[in-house]
Amino acid sequence: MEFASIWQEMQKQSAEMVVEQIVCEICFQSELNDLIMSTAELQNQLIRKVVNINKDYLLEELLNIIELETSDDIVQLTNFEKEQIDIGLRQIKNGETITNEAVEKEMKDLLAND
């Protein structure tokens, strides 16, 4: 192959690489826009729902969740909470566990008897 044809082939490959890069950037930007729109839509839906809530306890819980998720503070556990966690860890270690399905069945049976 002579130099001129090699040079043309390199330019062609270079141009193809640039086109591929542009296409990738366009696709990435499109996906990013979809994500941003999705977030904006979720925020709008949440605002519409929250505005219609009239139960203080529910609003307080939502605020607590939002504050927990947006805060950089480290959660400080009380001694009671730490003790309860230790008890739970010991129960797991000793095999004293129950499945979620069993708990749901037990609750269903309890509620059915009332």
N, C-alpha and C positions, 0 to 999 in steps of 0.2 A: 504494500500500500504506500502510495506516495504521501509526502508531507501535506499537500493541499487537501487530500481526501481525509486524512487523519484529523486535520484541523477542523474540517467541516463536520465530521462525526462528533468531535469533542464539543463543538458549538451546539450541535443538535441535542446532544445529551445534556449539556448545561441548560439549554432552554427548556427541555423537558423537566429537569429537576426544579427549575424555577416555577414552572407551571404547577407541578405537583405540590410544591411548598405553598403556593398561593391558594390552591384548592384546599389543602389541609388547614390553612389559616382561616379560610372562609367557613369550612365545616366546623372548626373549633369555635369560631365566633357565633355561628348559628346555634350550636349546642349551648354555649354560654348564655346567649339571649333567651333560649328556651328555659334555662334554669332560672335566670333572673325573672322572667315573666311568671314562672311557676311560683317563685318566692313571693313576688308582688301579689299574685292572685291569692295565695294562702294568707298573706297578711290582710288583704281586703276581706276575705271570708271570715277571718278571725275577728276583725274589727266589727263586722256586721253582727256576728253572733254575740260578742261581748256586750255590745250596746243594748241588746234585747234581754240581757240577764238581769233579773230583779232580786236575786237571792244573794244576800251579803256574804254568806259562808262560801258560796261558790266563787264569787268575785275575789274573796280573800285568798282562797286556795289557788286560783289562777295567778294572782299576783305573786304568791309565794313561789310557785313553779317558775314563773318568768324571772323573778329576782334570783332564785337559786341557779338557773341556767345562765344568767348574764353576769353573775357576780364573780369576782376573782377571790372572794373571801374563802378561807378554809373553814369548813364546817366544824364546829366545836361540839363534841358529844358530851352529854352529861354523864355522871358516874353511873346512873341507872341504865342509860342507853349502852354504855360500855359493858356493864355486867350482863345485860340481855344478849348482846352480841357474843360474849364469851360463853354463855349458856348454850346459845344456838350452835356455836362452833364445836363445843364438847358433844352436843347431841349428834351432830353430823359425824364426828369422829367415832362415836359409839354406835353408829348405825341406827340411831333413833330418829328415823325420817319417815315421811309419808308422802305419797305422790299427790300431785295437784288434783288428779282425777278423784282420788279417795277423799280428799278434803271437800271437793265440790259435791260428791255424793253424800257425804256426811251432812253438809250444810243443807242440801236439798231435802234429806230425810228429816232433819231437825225442823225445817220450815214447814214441811208437810204435816208434821205432828201438831203444829200450833193451831 
